[in-house]
Amino acid sequence: MPKYVIEREIPGAGQLTAEQLKGVSQSSCEVLRNMGPEIQWVQSYVTNDKIYCVYIAPSEEMVREHARKGGFPANSVKAVTAIIDPATAE
């Protein structure tokens, strides 16, 4: 199944408290439960003004639907074409 990287522009994201991040995570998980098992959230990276999320889903549209239903921005959704890491160099 395809993997996607989502860029969410959220001013002040890096200043969100642990409790606020928990609330955002709970909202996202609730939407995912309602959408069914085809779409999965892998993890997210919080920076100063953005959150980068990794999802597994059958289509970009399903990723965007999750964002709409959850009220989250999805400023950019890109399909992952390859994954590399230090082992790739060996």
Number of C-alpha atoms within 10 A of each C-alpha: 9 13 21 23 20 23 19 20 18 17 13 12 17 15 13 14 10 9 9 12 15 12 12 15 13 12 15 18 16 12 17 18 12 10 15 9 9 13 20 18 17 11 10 15 11 17 15 13 13 18 19 17 18 20 21 20 19 15 16 19 11 15 21 18 16 21 18 13 14 16 12 17 17 21 13 13 19 12 16 13 8 6 6 7 7 6 6 7 6 5
